Amino acid sequence: MKSPCVDICAFDGRTGWCRACGRTKEECRVWKKAQPHQQRQIAADLPRRLRKLGETVLTLDRH
């Protein structure tokens, strides 16, 4: 499976998720060695994480 990395690493201090791809630092580090089912499991959760990060940004912008 292709890496979801977009070469813009910026990790959220609250969640630990990358603001660009949604993975944690540990998930980024082990991606190439992870089994395909592990990669699919991580990838399946990324849209939810990125939505959550977007909601956090929108909430902070309103204050």
HTML snippet that shows the backbone in 3Dmol.js (N, CA, C, O; Angstrom):
<script src="https://3Dmol.org/build/3Dmol-min.js"></script>
<div id="view" style="width:600px;height:400px;position:relative"></div>
<script>
const pdb = `
ATOM      1  N   MET A   1       0.846  -1.172   0.000  1.00  0.00           N
ATOM      2  CA  MET A   1       0.000   0.000   0.000  1.00  0.00           C
ATOM      3  C   MET A   1       0.895   1.240   0.000  1.00  0.00           C
ATOM      4  O   MET A   1       1.908   1.288   0.697  1.00  0.00           O
ATOM      5  N   LYS A   2       0.512   2.221  -0.777  1.00  0.00           N
ATOM      6  CA  LYS A   2       1.269   3.468  -0.862  1.00  0.00           C
ATOM      7  C   LYS A   2       1.115   4.262   0.438  1.00  0.00           C
ATOM      8  O   LYS A   2       0.050   4.276   1.055  1.00  0.00           O
ATOM      9  N   SER A   3       2.187   4.909   0.829  1.00  0.00           N
ATOM     10  CA  SER A   3       2.165   5.729   2.039  1.00  0.00           C
ATOM     11  C   SER A   3       1.237   6.931   1.857  1.00  0.00           C
ATOM     12  O   SER A   3       1.204   7.530   0.782  1.00  0.00           O
ATOM     13  N   PRO A   4       0.486   7.284   2.898  1.00  0.00           N
ATOM     14  CA  PRO A   4      -0.365   8.472   2.825  1.00  0.00           C
ATOM     15  C   PRO A   4       0.409   9.778   3.029  1.00  0.00           C
ATOM     16  O   PRO A   4      -0.181  10.858   3.005  1.00  0.00           O
ATOM     17  N   CYS A   5       1.713   9.682   3.229  1.00  0.00           N
ATOM     18  CA  CYS A   5       2.547  10.859   3.481  1.00  0.00           C
ATOM     19  C   CYS A   5       2.505  11.821   2.295  1.00  0.00           C
ATOM     20  O   CYS A   5       2.575  11.405   1.138  1.00  0.00           O
ATOM     21  N   VAL A   6       2.389  13.111   2.602  1.00  0.00           N
ATOM     22  CA  VAL A   6       2.416  14.145   1.567  1.00  0.00           C
ATOM     23  C   VAL A   6       3.600  15.092   1.781  1.00  0.00           C
ATOM     24  O   VAL A   6       3.627  16.197   1.240  1.00  0.00           O
ATOM     25  N   ASP A   7       4.570  14.649   2.571  1.00  0.00           N
ATOM     26  CA  ASP A   7       5.807  15.395   2.840  1.00  0.00           C
ATOM     27  C   ASP A   7       5.583  16.768   3.462  1.00  0.00           C
ATOM     28  O   ASP A   7       6.339  17.705   3.204  1.00  0.00           O
ATOM     29  N   ILE A   8       4.554  16.882   4.272  1.00  0.00           N
ATOM     30  CA  ILE A   8       4.302  18.104   5.046  1.00  0.00           C
ATOM     31  C   ILE A   8       4.034  17.655   6.480  1.00  0.00           C
ATOM     32  O   ILE A   8       2.882  17.589   6.907  1.00  0.00           O
ATOM     33  N   CYS A   9       5.077  17.354   7.209  1.00  0.00           N
ATOM     34  CA  CYS A   9       4.923  16.826   8.567  1.00  0.00           C
ATOM     35  C   CYS A   9       4.767  17.958   9.575  1.00  0.00           C
ATOM     36  O   CYS A   9       5.673  18.769   9.766  1.00  0.00           O
ATOM     37  N   ALA A  10       3.616  17.997  10.209  1.00  0.00           N
ATOM     38  CA  ALA A  10       3.334  18.963  11.275  1.00  0.00           C
ATOM     39  C   ALA A  10       2.391  18.263  12.241  1.00  0.00           C
ATOM     40  O   ALA A  10       1.219  18.051  11.927  1.00  0.00           O
ATOM     41  N   PHE A  11       2.891  17.908  13.399  1.00  0.00           N
ATOM     42  CA  PHE A  11       2.113  17.102  14.330  1.00  0.00           C
ATOM     43  C   PHE A  11       1.340  17.963  15.320  1.00  0.00           C
ATOM     44  O   PHE A  11       1.871  18.918  15.888  1.00  0.00           O
ATOM     45  N   ASP A  12       0.085  17.607  15.512  1.00  0.00           N
ATOM     46  CA  ASP A  12      -0.787  18.288  16.452  1.00  0.00           C
ATOM     47  C   ASP A  12      -0.357  17.933  17.874  1.00  0.00           C
ATOM     48  O   ASP A  12      -0.221  16.754  18.204  1.00  0.00           O
ATOM     49  N   GLY A  13      -0.145  18.928  18.703  1.00  0.00           N
ATOM     50  CA  GLY A  13       0.315  18.694  20.064  1.00  0.00           C
ATOM     51  C   GLY A  13      -0.698  17.994  20.942  1.00  0.00           C
ATOM     52  O   GLY A  13      -0.313  17.307  21.887  1.00  0.00           O
ATOM     53  N   ARG A  14      -1.969  18.145  20.664  1.00  0.00           N
ATOM     54  CA  ARG A  14      -3.016  17.540  21.482  1.00  0.00           C
ATOM     55  C   ARG A  14      -3.250  16.076  21.128  1.00  0.00           C
ATOM     56  O   ARG A  14      -3.357  15.228  22.013  1.00  0.00           O
ATOM     57  N   THR A  15      -3.328  15.783  19.834  1.00  0.00           N
ATOM     58  CA  THR A  15      -3.655  14.418  19.402  1.00  0.00           C
ATOM     59  C   THR A  15      -2.431  13.592  19.035  1.00  0.00           C
ATOM     60  O   THR A  15      -2.457  12.365  19.125  1.00  0.00           O
ATOM     61  N   GLY A  16      -1.355  14.266  18.619  1.00  0.00           N
ATOM     62  CA  GLY A  16      -0.173  13.556  18.136  1.00  0.00           C
ATOM     63  C   GLY A  16      -0.275  13.145  16.681  1.00  0.00           C
ATOM     64  O   GLY A  16       0.612  12.466  16.163  1.00  0.00           O
ATOM     65  N   TRP A  17      -1.346  13.548  16.016  1.00  0.00           N
ATOM     66  CA  TRP A  17      -1.551  13.200  14.611  1.00  0.00           C
ATOM     67  C   TRP A  17      -0.912  14.253  13.714  1.00  0.00           C
ATOM     68  O   TRP A  17      -0.905  15.443  14.029  1.00  0.00           O
ATOM     69  N   CYS A  18      -0.371  13.786  12.583  1.00  0.00           N
ATOM     70  CA  CYS A  18       0.151  14.707  11.574  1.00  0.00           C
ATOM     71  C   CYS A  18      -1.035  15.458  10.965  1.00  0.00           C
ATOM     72  O   CYS A  18      -2.044  14.850  10.605  1.00  0.00           O
ATOM     73  N   ARG A  19      -0.909  16.756  10.855  1.00  0.00           N
ATOM     74  CA  ARG A  19      -2.001  17.568  10.299  1.00  0.00           C
ATOM     75  C   ARG A  19      -2.187  17.342   8.798  1.00  0.00           C
ATOM     76  O   ARG A  19      -3.233  17.684   8.248  1.00  0.00           O
ATOM     77  N   ALA A  20      -1.188  16.773   8.135  1.00  0.00           N
ATOM     78  CA  ALA A  20      -1.266  16.547   6.688  1.00  0.00           C
ATOM     79  C   ALA A  20      -1.789  15.155   6.337  1.00  0.00           C
ATOM     80  O   ALA A  20      -2.634  15.015   5.453  1.00  0.00           O
ATOM     81  N   CYS A  21      -1.289  14.120   7.027  1.00  0.00           N
ATOM     82  CA  CYS A  21      -1.698  12.756   6.656  1.00  0.00           C
ATOM     83  C   CYS A  21      -2.522  12.054   7.734  1.00  0.00           C
ATOM     84  O   CYS A  21      -3.193  11.064   7.443  1.00  0.00           O
ATOM     85  N   GLY A  22      -2.486  12.545   8.964  1.00  0.00           N
ATOM     86  CA  GLY A  22      -3.309  11.965  10.022  1.00  0.00           C
ATOM     87  C   GLY A  22      -2.645  10.882  10.851  1.00  0.00           C
ATOM     88  O   GLY A  22      -3.229  10.402  11.823  1.00  0.00           O
ATOM     89  N   ARG A  23      -1.426  10.487  10.479  1.00  0.00           N
ATOM     90  CA  ARG A  23      -0.761   9.418  11.230  1.00  0.00           C
ATOM     91  C   ARG A  23       0.007   9.975  12.426  1.00  0.00           C
ATOM     92  O   ARG A  23       0.323  11.163  12.484  1.00  0.00           O
ATOM     93  N   THR A  24       0.299   9.089  13.379  1.00  0.00           N
ATOM     94  CA  THR A  24       1.160   9.453  14.500  1.00  0.00           C
ATOM     95  C   THR A  24       2.614   9.330  14.057  1.00  0.00           C
ATOM     96  O   THR A  24       2.904   8.754  13.008  1.00  0.00           O
ATOM     97  N   LYS A  25       3.518   9.871  14.856  1.00  0.00           N
ATOM     98  CA  LYS A  25       4.946   9.738  14.537  1.00  0.00           C
ATOM     99  C   LYS A  25       5.338   8.267  14.485  1.00  0.00           C
ATOM    100  O   LYS A  25       6.097   7.858  13.607  1.00  0.00           O
ATOM    101  N   GLU A  26       4.829   7.477  15.414  1.00  0.00           N
ATOM    102  CA  GLU A  26       5.146   6.045  15.442  1.00  0.00           C
ATOM    103  C   GLU A  26       4.619   5.353  14.187  1.00  0.00           C
ATOM    104  O   GLU A  26       5.322   4.532  13.599  1.00  0.00           O
ATOM    105  N   GLU A  27       3.399   5.668  13.769  1.00  0.00           N
ATOM    106  CA  GLU A  27       2.838   5.069  12.553  1.00  0.00           C
ATOM    107  C   GLU A  27       3.658   5.459  11.328  1.00  0.00           C
ATOM    108  O   GLU A  27       3.853   4.639  10.430  1.00  0.00           O
ATOM    109  N   CYS A  28       4.136   6.689  11.279  1.00  0.00           N
ATOM    110  CA  CYS A  28       4.998   7.120  10.170  1.00  0.00           C
ATOM    111  C   CYS A  28       6.304   6.335  10.176  1.00  0.00           C
ATOM    112  O   CYS A  28       6.789   5.899   9.132  1.00  0.00           O
ATOM    113  N   ARG A  29       6.859   6.166  11.363  1.00  0.00           N
ATOM    114  CA  ARG A  29       8.150   5.494  11.499  1.00  0.00           C
ATOM    115  C   ARG A  29       8.085   4.035  11.049  1.00  0.00           C
ATOM    116  O   ARG A  29       9.011   3.550  10.399  1.00  0.00           O
ATOM    117  N   VAL A  30       7.015   3.338  11.382  1.00  0.00           N
ATOM    118  CA  VAL A  30       6.942   1.896  11.102  1.00  0.00           C
ATOM    119  C   VAL A  30       6.202   1.563   9.805  1.00  0.00           C
ATOM    120  O   VAL A  30       6.073   0.386   9.466  1.00  0.00           O
ATOM    121  N   TRP A  31       5.716   2.560   9.078  1.00  0.00           N
ATOM    122  CA  TRP A  31       4.860   2.313   7.913  1.00  0.00           C
ATOM    123  C   TRP A  31       5.458   1.311   6.926  1.00  0.00           C
ATOM    124  O   TRP A  31       4.779   0.365   6.527  1.00  0.00           O
ATOM    125  N   LYS A  32       6.708   1.502   6.528  1.00  0.00           N
ATOM    126  CA  LYS A  32       7.308   0.641   5.502  1.00  0.00           C
ATOM    127  C   LYS A  32       7.456  -0.803   5.962  1.00  0.00           C
ATOM    128  O   LYS A  32       7.440  -1.719   5.139  1.00  0.00           O
ATOM    129  N   LYS A  33       7.599  -1.018   7.264  1.00  0.00           N
ATOM    130  CA  LYS A  33       7.772  -2.369   7.791  1.00  0.00           C
ATOM    131  C   LYS A  33       6.460  -3.000   8.250  1.00  0.00           C
ATOM    132  O   LYS A  33       6.423  -4.188   8.573  1.00  0.00           O
ATOM    133  N   ALA A  34       5.400  -2.225   8.282  1.00  0.00           N
ATOM    134  CA  ALA A  34       4.107  -2.733   8.739  1.00  0.00           C
ATOM    135  C   ALA A  34       3.541  -3.733   7.730  1.00  0.00           C
ATOM    136  O   ALA A  34       3.767  -3.620   6.526  1.00  0.00           O
ATOM    137  N   GLN A  35       2.814  -4.693   8.240  1.00  0.00           N
ATOM    138  CA  GLN A  35       2.133  -5.663   7.394  1.00  0.00           C
ATOM    139  C   GLN A  35       0.999  -4.956   6.642  1.00  0.00           C
ATOM    140  O   GLN A  35       0.459  -3.964   7.134  1.00  0.00           O
ATOM    141  N   PRO A  36       0.634  -5.456   5.455  1.00  0.00           N
ATOM    142  CA  PRO A  36      -0.436  -4.816   4.682  1.00  0.00           C
ATOM    143  C   PRO A  36      -1.728  -4.615   5.478  1.00  0.00           C
ATOM    144  O   PRO A  36      -2.380  -3.580   5.344  1.00  0.00           O
ATOM    145  N   HIS A  37      -2.101  -5.595   6.303  1.00  0.00           N
ATOM    146  CA  HIS A  37      -3.338  -5.429   7.080  1.00  0.00           C
ATOM    147  C   HIS A  37      -3.200  -4.311   8.111  1.00  0.00           C
ATOM    148  O   HIS A  37      -4.183  -3.639   8.425  1.00  0.00           O
ATOM    149  N   GLN A  38      -1.993  -4.104   8.640  1.00  0.00           N
ATOM    150  CA  GLN A  38      -1.762  -3.010   9.582  1.00  0.00           C
ATOM    151  C   GLN A  38      -1.839  -1.663   8.865  1.00  0.00           C
ATOM    152  O   GLN A  38      -2.401  -0.702   9.390  1.00  0.00           O
ATOM    153  N   GLN A  39      -1.273  -1.604   7.670  1.00  0.00           N
ATOM    154  CA  GLN A  39      -1.341  -0.373   6.880  1.00  0.00           C
ATOM    155  C   GLN A  39      -2.791  -0.036   6.537  1.00  0.00           C
ATOM    156  O   GLN A  39      -3.199   1.122   6.624  1.00  0.00           O
ATOM    157  N   ARG A  40      -3.561  -1.037   6.152  1.00  0.00           N
ATOM    158  CA  ARG A  40      -4.974  -0.810   5.825  1.00  0.00           C
ATOM    159  C   ARG A  40      -5.746  -0.326   7.046  1.00  0.00           C
ATOM    160  O   ARG A  40      -6.604   0.550   6.940  1.00  0.00           O
ATOM    161  N   GLN A  41      -5.439  -0.899   8.202  1.00  0.00           N
ATOM    162  CA  GLN A  41      -6.115  -0.511   9.441  1.00  0.00           C
ATOM    163  C   GLN A  41      -5.817   0.960   9.780  1.00  0.00           C
ATOM    164  O   GLN A  41      -6.720   1.716  10.139  1.00  0.00           O
ATOM    165  N   ILE A  42      -4.564   1.347   9.665  1.00  0.00           N
ATOM    166  CA  ILE A  42      -4.181   2.741   9.917  1.00  0.00           C
ATOM    167  C   ILE A  42      -4.864   3.648   8.894  1.00  0.00           C
ATOM    168  O   ILE A  42      -5.478   4.652   9.256  1.00  0.00           O
ATOM    169  N   ALA A  43      -4.753   3.289   7.622  1.00  0.00           N
ATOM    170  CA  ALA A  43      -5.307   4.114   6.546  1.00  0.00           C
ATOM    171  C   ALA A  43      -6.818   4.295   6.685  1.00  0.00           C
ATOM    172  O   ALA A  43      -7.349   5.354   6.352  1.00  0.00           O
ATOM    173  N   ALA A  44      -7.502   3.279   7.169  1.00  0.00           N
ATOM    174  CA  ALA A  44      -8.951   3.359   7.315  1.00  0.00           C
ATOM    175  C   ALA A  44      -9.365   4.423   8.329  1.00  0.00           C
ATOM    176  O   ALA A  44     -10.449   4.994   8.213  1.00  0.00           O
ATOM    177  N   ASP A  45      -8.522   4.694   9.311  1.00  0.00           N
ATOM    178  CA  ASP A  45      -8.858   5.663  10.357  1.00  0.00           C
ATOM    179  C   ASP A  45      -8.438   7.092  10.008  1.00  0.00           C
ATOM    180  O   ASP A  45      -8.852   8.035  10.684  1.00  0.00           O
ATOM    181  N   LEU A  46      -7.628   7.265   8.971  1.00  0.00           N
ATOM    182  CA  LEU A  46      -7.098   8.590   8.652  1.00  0.00           C
ATOM    183  C   LEU A  46      -8.167   9.623   8.290  1.00  0.00           C
ATOM    184  O   LEU A  46      -8.069  10.759   8.754  1.00  0.00           O
ATOM    185  N   PRO A  47      -9.176   9.295   7.491  1.00  0.00           N
ATOM    186  CA  PRO A  47     -10.196  10.311   7.190  1.00  0.00           C
ATOM    187  C   PRO A  47     -10.881  10.845   8.451  1.00  0.00           C
ATOM    188  O   PRO A  47     -11.147  12.042   8.551  1.00  0.00           O
ATOM    189  N   ARG A  48     -11.164   9.971   9.404  1.00  0.00           N
ATOM    190  CA  ARG A  48     -11.793  10.395  10.655  1.00  0.00           C
ATOM    191  C   ARG A  48     -10.866  11.333  11.424  1.00  0.00           C
ATOM    192  O   ARG A  48     -11.296  12.368  11.933  1.00  0.00           O
ATOM    193  N   ARG A  49      -9.605  10.961  11.500  1.00  0.00           N
ATOM    194  CA  ARG A  49      -8.635  11.791  12.221  1.00  0.00           C
ATOM    195  C   ARG A  49      -8.503  13.169  11.580  1.00  0.00           C
ATOM    196  O   ARG A  49      -8.493  14.186  12.273  1.00  0.00           O
ATOM    197  N   LEU A  50      -8.402  13.193  10.255  1.00  0.00           N
ATOM    198  CA  LEU A  50      -8.244  14.473   9.561  1.00  0.00           C
ATOM    199  C   LEU A  50      -9.493  15.343   9.708  1.00  0.00           C
ATOM    200  O   LEU A  50      -9.386  16.564   9.828  1.00  0.00           O
ATOM    201  N   ARG A  51     -10.671  14.725   9.698  1.00  0.00           N
ATOM    202  CA  ARG A  51     -11.905  15.483   9.946  1.00  0.00           C
ATOM    203  C   ARG A  51     -11.869  16.079  11.348  1.00  0.00           C
ATOM    204  O   ARG A  51     -12.206  17.246  11.548  1.00  0.00           O
ATOM    205  N   LYS A  52     -11.456  15.265  12.313  1.00  0.00           N
ATOM    206  CA  LYS A  52     -11.384  15.717  13.705  1.00  0.00           C
ATOM    207  C   LYS A  52     -10.396  16.879  13.836  1.00  0.00           C
ATOM    208  O   LYS A  52     -10.685  17.860  14.521  1.00  0.00           O
ATOM    209  N   LEU A  53      -9.252  16.776  13.194  1.00  0.00           N
ATOM    210  CA  LEU A  53      -8.277  17.871  13.223  1.00  0.00           C
ATOM    211  C   LEU A  53      -8.865  19.127  12.590  1.00  0.00           C
ATOM    212  O   LEU A  53      -8.660  20.230  13.096  1.00  0.00           O
ATOM    213  N   GLY A  54      -9.589  18.970  11.498  1.00  0.00           N
ATOM    214  CA  GLY A  54     -10.230  20.109  10.843  1.00  0.00           C
ATOM    215  C   GLY A  54     -11.276  20.757  11.720  1.00  0.00           C
ATOM    216  O   GLY A  54     -11.396  21.981  11.743  1.00  0.00           O
ATOM    217  N   GLU A  55     -12.042  19.944  12.448  1.00  0.00           N
ATOM    218  CA  GLU A  55     -13.047  20.475  13.364  1.00  0.00           C
ATOM    219  C   GLU A  55     -12.378  21.258  14.482  1.00  0.00           C
ATOM    220  O   GLU A  55     -12.885  22.298  14.903  1.00  0.00           O
ATOM    221  N   THR A  56     -11.253  20.770  14.960  1.00  0.00           N
ATOM    222  CA  THR A  56     -10.517  21.457  16.023  1.00  0.00           C
ATOM    223  C   THR A  56     -10.032  22.810  15.534  1.00  0.00           C
ATOM    224  O   THR A  56     -10.144  23.810  16.243  1.00  0.00           O
ATOM    225  N   VAL A  57      -9.494  22.841  14.323  1.00  0.00           N
ATOM    226  CA  VAL A  57      -9.003  24.099  13.758  1.00  0.00           C
ATOM    227  C   VAL A  57     -10.154  25.079  13.589  1.00  0.00           C
ATOM    228  O   VAL A  57     -10.020  26.253  13.934  1.00  0.00           O
ATOM    229  N   LEU A  58     -11.281  24.615  13.065  1.00  0.00           N
ATOM    230  CA  LEU A  58     -12.430  25.494  12.871  1.00  0.00           C
ATOM    231  C   LEU A  58     -12.935  26.033  14.198  1.00  0.00           C
ATOM    232  O   LEU A  58     -13.288  27.208  14.295  1.00  0.00           O
ATOM    233  N   THR A  59     -12.972  25.195  15.213  1.00  0.00           N
ATOM    234  CA  THR A  59     -13.426  25.618  16.533  1.00  0.00           C
ATOM    235  C   THR A  59     -12.492  26.679  17.102  1.00  0.00           C
ATOM    236  O   THR A  59     -12.954  27.677  17.656  1.00  0.00           O
ATOM    237  N   LEU A  60     -11.201  26.478  16.972  1.00  0.00           N
ATOM    238  CA  LEU A  60     -10.231  27.442  17.486  1.00  0.00           C
ATOM    239  C   LEU A  60     -10.310  28.763  16.731  1.00  0.00           C
ATOM    240  O   LEU A  60     -10.118  29.825  17.323  1.00  0.00           O
ATOM    241  N   ASP A  61     -10.591  28.708  15.433  1.00  0.00           N
ATOM    242  CA  ASP A  61     -10.689  29.924  14.628  1.00  0.00           C
ATOM    243  C   ASP A  61     -11.884  30.784  15.034  1.00  0.00           C
ATOM    244  O   ASP A  61     -11.865  31.998  14.827  1.00  0.00           O
ATOM    245  N   ARG A  62     -12.900  30.188  15.597  1.00  0.00           N
ATOM    246  CA  ARG A  62     -14.121  30.922  15.958  1.00  0.00           C
ATOM    247  C   ARG A  62     -13.960  31.715  17.247  1.00  0.00           C
ATOM    248  O   ARG A  62     -14.760  32.614  17.508  1.00  0.00           O
ATOM    249  N   HIS A  63     -12.973  31.420  18.044  1.00  0.00           N
ATOM    250  CA  HIS A  63     -12.801  32.104  19.337  1.00  0.00           C
ATOM    251  C   HIS A  63     -11.991  33.356  19.207  1.00  0.00           C
ATOM    252  O   HIS A  63     -11.757  34.045  20.200  1.00  0.00           O
TER     253      HIS A  63
END
`;
const viewer = $3Dmol.createViewer("view");
viewer.addModel(pdb, "pdb");
viewer.setStyle({}, {cartoon: {color: "spectrum"}});
viewer.zoomTo();
viewer.render();
</script>
